[in-house]
Every structure is written in structure tokens, then in C-alpha cells.
Amino acid sequence: MKSDLVPPASVVLVSGGSRGLGLAIVTDLLTAGLKVAAFARTVTPELTALGEKYPDHLYYGAVDVNDAEAGQAFVRTVETTLGPIDGLVNNAAIGQDSLHVHTSPDQLARIIQTNLTSPLILTRFVIRRMLAKGLKGRIVNVTSICAQRGFPGLVAYSATKGGMDAATRSLARELGGRVLANAVAPGFFASEMSAVLGQTQLDQIVRRTPTGHLTEPDDVVPVVRMLLLENTNVNGQVLAVDGAASI
């Protein structure tokens, strides 16, 4: 192994880690033996149960990703409790289920703040502390296939995910190999699609997906794990996990 490779992450911060894909990522990383910090607006019973199962490896709390001050305080506590953070998974986000002409300016601002501005602020804070400690690290941004393909009712959501894809590429260049920055772009999860797309569109997407099924958290988790833990030269990439539906 080359000595200049970025080592596997050992302490990973996961935003939006209380349910769905975020919870699956937290669970997988704990199973792999990592120390994990997770926050979300609401702490779920499932996350609490993980804390009881892994008391020495999981630190969690209720933090709104849009509250930068609270997020930074959480990061400092994680460093004291688990050690320096050398891995970050930006997973926290909110969805959209309205046509652009029916989406209010306040809702547009909320989607952009939650899905784009706040993750960039958190990333900046974590990277600054990482580099100040002389650490190398890994960043994984959870984006969406919506950034690459158009879907009605998801204009603002798609814009924010496209923004995170672009930020991922620029971070990889800017950080010069000290931090590997990549994104994972899942296809639609069934629960998300049912709220946005009609059954006809849902069926069409399933039919044109070569694997014949919608995306599940279990499809995405191994890719996130690889980007955080494997000795890899993958950097600045957006890896789609959608069964080739977008091809």
C-alpha cells in the first residue's frame, strides 16, 4: 500500500442518521467496528437502541442541520467523546412534492438551506478541524439521481442535489488528495417516490430498470462503506446506485 494514500476513516459523523438510509449507514459502520456520531432533528427509538447496543462507539443527539452553532457544538463534543472526526457523511435532507410553480419562495429557501447551504457549512467546519489536526479524511455526500435526470415536482430538490454533486468535484480538487470527496447518488426509494410520483410513473421506472426493482438502503450502504474504508483512488466522483435506471 502506498504511504500517501488516505487511510480508512475511524470516526465518522453522519447527518440525518436517525431513520431510513442514514440509520442504515450508521448501523453498517458500527457493525464494521467504527466509531460513529449521528445527529438528526429527532432522535428515533431505533437510534436510541443502537446507542444502547454500542455505548462506546456511538454518540448521537438531536440537532437541526440548519442550526450551525448547535452542529458545531455537537462536532466538538464528538471529538471529546469519540476522538477526531476523519469521516463525514452528509445525508440530512428534505424532499419536495410540489410543482415548481406551486412551490412558495419560503419553501424554496428551506429546501436550498437544508440540502445545500447547511451541508456545505458543516463540511467546511469539519474539514477545517480535520486539517488543523494534520489528519487525512473522507467525505461522502448523499445526493440523488434527480441531479442527473429530470422528474416533475422535484425542481428545487434536484437543484440542491446537483449543487452537492458539483461541490463534491470541486472539493476533491481543492483538497489536493488530503481528503477524498465523493458522492453517492441513489435512485428513488419507494417511500419517496410514492409521495411524489404517481403509480404510472413508478411502474414505468421499475420497468426500465434492468435490475427490476427500486433502490433500497441495502443497495447504497456498501458503496458508502467502500468510500469511507477501502484503500481507493476514487475521488471527486458521483456514483449512481439505481440499477441502471438512469442510463
N, C-alpha and C positions, 0 to 999 in steps of 0.2 A: 504493500500500500504506500502511495506517495505521502511524504510527510506534510505536504502543503494542502492535502485535502481537508475539507471542512468535516470535523468529527460528527458523529451522531449526536442528536440533541439528548440532553439528560433531564432538563427541567423545562416542561412545555406549558405555555399559557394558552388556553382555549377560550375564546369568547363565545357566548351563546352555547354554553356547554351543558345545559340542563335538560334538553329534550332532543328528539329527532337525531339528525346527523351529528350534531355537536355532542350529545350524550354518547352516541356510538363511538365517536373518536376518543372521547375521554376514557371510556371503558376499555377500548382496544389498547391504548397507550399504557394504562395501568396494568393490564394483563401482560404487556411486554416488559414490565418492570420499571417504567419511567416514573419520575415524579411529575405530577400534573397539577396545575392550578386552573380552575374553571370558574367563570362567572356568567351570570345571566340576570335579566331583570327580576326573575322569580326563581328561587331555589325549589326544585321539584322533589317529591319524595324519592324518586329514582336516584337523583344526585346525592341526596342525603344518605341513602342506603349504600351508595358507593363509598361515601366518606366513612361510614361505619365499618365497611369491609376493608378499606385501605387507609387506616387512620394516619399512617406515617408517610403516605405517598400522595395523598390528595388534599389540597386546600381549596375551599370553594366559598363563594359568597354571593350575595345579591347586589349587583352593580349594573346600572344602566350604561351601556356603551357610550351614550351621548353625554354622560357626566364625566368629563375629562379629569376633573380633580379627584373624584372617587376612584376612577380607574387607575390613576397614578398612585394613589394611596394603597390600592389593592396590590399593585405591582411591587411596591416597596415592602409590603407585608409578606408577600410571596418570597421575596429574596431573603428575608429574615427567617422565614419558616422552612422553606424547601431548598434554598440556595439560588445562585444567579440564574436568571432565565436565559436559555440559549435556543429556545424554540418558541415560535408563535404561530398559532392557527387563528386567522381572522375568519370566524364563522358567523358571528352575530349579524343578523339582517332582518328586515321586514319585507313582506311581499306587497303585491299590488293586485287588485282585481277590478280595475276600472279603466274604461277607455280614456285616452289622454284628454279628450275634450270634456270629460266629466270629472277629471281629477283636479281638485282645488289647488291653488298655489301653496296653501299651508301643507297639504298632503305631499305635494311635490318636494317641498323643502324638507319635510320629515323623512321621506324616503332617501333623499340625497344625503342628508346629515347622518342617518343611521347606517346606510350601506356603503358610503364612500368617504365622507369627511371624517367621521369618528374613527373608522378603522385606520385611516392614514395618520391621524393624530396619535392613536395608540401605538402604531408601528414606529413612528418617529421616536416616541418616548422610550420604547423597549430597545430599539437599535442604539440610541444614544447611550443608554446604560450598558448595553452589551459591549459596545466598542470601548467605552471608558474603562471597562474591566479587562480589556485585552482579549475578549472572547471572540470566537467564531460562532456562527449560528445558522439557523434555518428558519425561513418564513414560508408558510403555506397559506395562500388566500383562497377561500372557498368562494368561487364565483358562480357562473351558470352558463349553460348552453344558450341561454337567452341573449348573451352578449354577442353570439356568433350568428344566430338566426332570429328572424322576427316572429313575434307572436302578438296577437291583438290583446289589449288590456294590460300590457307589460312594458310600456314605453319608458317610464321613469326607472323602473326596476332594471330593465335591460341596460339603460344608460349607465347606471351605477356599477353594474357588474362589468360592463365594458371598460369603465374607468379603472376598476381594480385590475383587470387584465393588463391594461396599458401601464399602470403603476408598477405591476409586477416586473414587466420587462425593463422599465427604467431603473427600478431598484437594483435589479441584477447587474446592470451596467454600472450604476453609481457606486455600489458597494465593492466592486472590484474583486469579487471572489471570497471576501471575508465572510459574507453571509449569502447563502443560497436562497434565492427568492423564486418561488414557483406558485402557480395557481392550479387548482383542480376545478373543472367546470362540469358539474353533474348535469345529467338530463333531468327532466321533470320527475319529481317524486309524485306518486299517485295522489297523496293528500293535497299537495299544492295544486296539481292540475285540476282536481275536481272543483276547486274554488274559483278557477279562472277560465278554464276551457269547458266547452260543452262535451257531452258524451260522444258526439260525432267526431269532433277533433281528437278526442282521447283515443278513440278506436283507430283513427287514421294514423296517429303517431305510433301506436303499437304495431299496426300492420306494416309500416315502413321501417320498423326497427329490426335489423337482421337477427338479433338475439330473441326477439319476440316478447320482450317484457320491459316494463318501465324500470327506471333506476330505483335501486334500494340502497339504504345506508351501507349494507354489507358489500355493495359493489365499489363504494367510494373509499371506505376505511383502509383497505390495503394500499391504495395509492398514496393516501396521506401518510401512512406509516412509512412507506418506502422513501418519500421525500424528506421525512424527518430523521430516518435511522440508517438508510442504506449508504454505503460508500458510493457516491454517484457524482457524475459530472453534469447532471441535469440542472440547468439554471436558466431562469428567465422564460420558462415555458408555461403554456396553458394546456393542461392535459384533460381532454374531454372524456367523460365517463358516461356514455349514453347509449351503449350498444350499437353505435354507428348510425343512430337515427338522423344525425345531422349531416351525414355525408350525401 
